[in-house]
Amino acid sequence: MLEISEPVVAVATPAAALQPLAQAFPQGPVVIIGSGYAGYGLAQALRNADPQLDIRVLTREDGRNYSKPALSIALAQGREPAALASESPLAVEQRLGIRVYSHCHVERIDSQQRRLYTNFGEMSYGQLVLASGASPVRLPIAGADDALLSVNNLHDYHTFRERLTGARRVAILGDGLIGCEFANDLAASGFEVSVIGLGNWPMERLLPQAVGQQLQDSLSGLGVRWHLGTTLERFERTAQGYHLELANGERLQVDMVLSAIGLRPNLELARDAGLDCARGILVDSHLQTSSPHIYAIGDCIEIDGQLLPYLAPINQGIQALAKTLLGQRAAVSYPLMPVTVKTPVAPLCLLPPPNGVEGRWNCTATDDGMSAVFEDARGAIHGFVLLGRQAQTQRSAWLQSCQANQQNVA
Ligand SMILES: Cc1cc2nc3c(=O)[nH]c(=O)nc-3n(C[C@H](O)[C@H](O)[C@H](O)COP(=O)(O)OP(=O)(O)OC[C@H]3O[C@@H](n4cnc5c(N)ncnc54)[C@H](O)[C@@H]3O)c2cc1C
């Protein structure tokens, strides 16, 4: 098998990155699998802390640096897919003095030998970081595989925009956070949008009913149609587009279907290497997996029974893991991290209550939306939802209350 410890792509890489391993880092390179927010963010933090470290990023994508959250708002902003990439992989290499191996698919990890097997050949590592993300959940519907498009990276987004050309009617499968963001973006851009979802109201798992219904009304005001409490059952390609049959008997004729029913951590590599996995790759507070010298970060991990598929927890992880990899073991700690939902028609910010806290939602209407707090039996606040511009002014006060009550619970 070909050894790929030497550069695959010939570029003017800063000398530091090409130093012999023994000089650059005694235990061999830090190899990061993944060029997403977690992978590139960690590479940057490591480079900031150590100008000499041999850092390599392996990615099965093309390695362009882009903002994933922009994918669900770019249409209405008039941004073309190509404009969403801020850097080419070569620019990342030169800026950070690292090696980026694009279109490099890691197929197997030998944790005993500290070796990776890829479609390009083999590579040894000193310390390995899995930043391998999550993949869209697919509805098992016969014949729908290619037609049910999910958008989880820049390549998907190019396909999405190509398929929108000449389309008018778009069905979105999934009434969760990402489905609602795309519904807002598409409807605000003039498309006829139908959302199909299992919930009784949008984002049912995150929002109390009154707020969810108000979000639904706001998106309806943009023209979004809702098919809730049901799912897609049958799917047929026709000369005019796609004919959809829903479990509740409704039928829709659309030009395109976007699937946004959730993401599942990528576990195969870790499982095959014998690492402990549950819903995600299991890591401890140092983001270390069950194998020494192998760490994980980002959408692929499960920590304390939780998946944390957002940027804010990745930022916390990057700071701690960079220190740990450089020899100063640091545990990650997560502050309370409210989530902003990018539905401009009804700005939304939420902090779900922690698992296991008993209580109920208390909702209050505002002039342009609603605010809701999750209170326990003593009236202490443990979570909140803010819908509309006016409600956003309460964010910092309620966040402080939640922080104080979290300390009391702890
Ligand atoms: C449309 C959308 C909008 C979002 N909006 C927000 C938002 O507003 N705010 C927020 O906080 N979060 C948002 N998120 C979530 C956030 O974007 C993710 O939590 C974050 O980008 C995950 O980064 P990651 O690096 O862990 O994973 P990814 O970005 O998925 O990167 C995974 C990387 O692993 C590589 N990889 C996987 N397996 C292999 C292999 N075997 N070999 C080689 N390479 C491999 C892939 O090539 C890829 O580079 C959004 C997500 C989506 C989909």
The ligand as a MOL file (V3000), in Angstrom:
LIG
                    3D

  0  0  0     0  0            999 V3000
M  V30 BEGIN CTAB
M  V30 COUNTS 53 58 0 0 0
M  V30 BEGIN ATOM
M  V30 1 C -28.1400 23.5820 7.2060 0
M  V30 2 C -27.4920 23.6390 8.5720 0
M  V30 3 C -27.5590 24.8260 9.3050 0
M  V30 4 C -26.9920 24.8880 10.5800 0
M  V30 5 N -27.0670 26.0440 11.2870 0
M  V30 6 C -26.4750 26.1340 12.5020 0
M  V30 7 C -26.5110 27.3380 13.2590 0
M  V30 8 O -27.1010 28.3410 12.8480 0
M  V30 9 N -25.8530 27.3800 14.4600 0
M  V30 10 C -25.1970 26.2770 14.9660 0
M  V30 11 O -24.6260 26.3670 16.0570 0
M  V30 12 N -25.1580 25.1120 14.2720 0
M  V30 13 C -25.7640 25.0130 13.0620 0
M  V30 14 N -25.7070 23.8310 12.3630 0
M  V30 15 C -24.9330 22.7230 12.9320 0
M  V30 16 C -23.4320 22.9720 12.7050 0
M  V30 17 O -23.2300 23.4470 11.3970 0
M  V30 18 C -22.6550 21.6800 12.9520 0
M  V30 19 O -22.7790 21.3730 14.3380 0
M  V30 20 C -21.1770 21.7680 12.6080 0
M  V30 21 O -20.9650 22.3890 11.3680 0
M  V30 22 C -20.5590 20.3620 12.6180 0
M  V30 23 O -19.2060 20.4270 12.3040 0
M  V30 24 P -18.2770 19.1140 12.2910 0
M  V30 25 O -16.9250 19.6010 11.9130 0
M  V30 26 O -18.4650 18.3530 13.5480 0
M  V30 27 O -18.8860 18.1820 11.1530 0
M  V30 28 P -18.9350 18.3440 9.5580 0
M  V30 29 O -18.9940 19.7560 9.1540 0
M  V30 30 O -20.0450 17.4480 9.1170 0
M  V30 31 O -17.5610 17.7620 9.0560 0
M  V30 32 C -17.3110 16.3990 9.0010 0
M  V30 33 C -16.0620 16.1860 8.1830 0
M  V30 34 O -15.6600 14.8230 8.3190 0
M  V30 35 C -15.1950 14.3700 7.0700 0
M  V30 36 N -15.2730 12.9030 7.0900 0
M  V30 37 C -16.2370 12.1130 7.6250 0
M  V30 38 N -15.9080 10.8110 7.4960 0
M  V30 39 C -14.7120 10.7720 6.8690 0
M  V30 40 C -13.8540 9.7240 6.4410 0
M  V30 41 N -14.1550 8.4450 6.6520 0
M  V30 42 N -12.7090 10.0420 5.8160 0
M  V30 43 C -12.3890 11.3520 5.5970 0
M  V30 44 N -13.1680 12.3790 5.9750 0
M  V30 45 C -14.3100 12.0940 6.6050 0
M  V30 46 C -16.0870 15.0630 6.0650 0
M  V30 47 O -15.4460 15.1300 4.8240 0
M  V30 48 C -16.2200 16.4480 6.6990 0
M  V30 49 O -15.1520 17.2660 6.2920 0
M  V30 50 C -26.3170 23.7420 11.1030 0
M  V30 51 C -26.2770 22.5430 10.3610 0
M  V30 52 C -26.8570 22.4910 9.1110 0
M  V30 53 C -26.8080 21.2000 8.3170 0
M  V30 END ATOM
M  V30 BEGIN BOND
M  V30 1 1 1 2
M  V30 2 1 2 3
M  V30 3 2 2 52
M  V30 4 2 3 4
M  V30 5 1 4 5
M  V30 6 1 4 50
M  V30 7 2 5 6
M  V30 8 1 6 7
M  V30 9 1 6 13
M  V30 10 2 7 8
M  V30 11 1 7 9
M  V30 12 1 9 10
M  V30 13 2 10 11
M  V30 14 1 10 12
M  V30 15 2 12 13
M  V30 16 1 13 14
M  V30 17 1 14 15
M  V30 18 1 14 50
M  V30 19 1 15 16
M  V30 20 1 16 17
M  V30 21 1 16 18
M  V30 22 1 18 19
M  V30 23 1 18 20
M  V30 24 1 20 21
M  V30 25 1 20 22
M  V30 26 1 22 23
M  V30 27 1 23 24
M  V30 28 2 24 25
M  V30 29 1 24 26
M  V30 30 1 24 27
M  V30 31 1 27 28
M  V30 32 2 28 29
M  V30 33 1 28 30
M  V30 34 1 28 31
M  V30 35 1 31 32
M  V30 36 1 32 33
M  V30 37 1 33 34
M  V30 38 1 33 48
M  V30 39 1 34 35
M  V30 40 1 35 36
M  V30 41 1 35 46
M  V30 42 1 36 37
M  V30 43 1 36 45
M  V30 44 2 37 38
M  V30 45 1 38 39
M  V30 46 1 39 40
M  V30 47 2 39 45
M  V30 48 1 40 41
M  V30 49 2 40 42
M  V30 50 1 42 43
M  V30 51 2 43 44
M  V30 52 1 44 45
M  V30 53 1 46 47
M  V30 54 1 46 48
M  V30 55 1 48 49
M  V30 56 2 50 51
M  V30 57 1 51 52
M  V30 58 1 52 53
M  V30 END BOND
M  V30 END CTAB
M  END
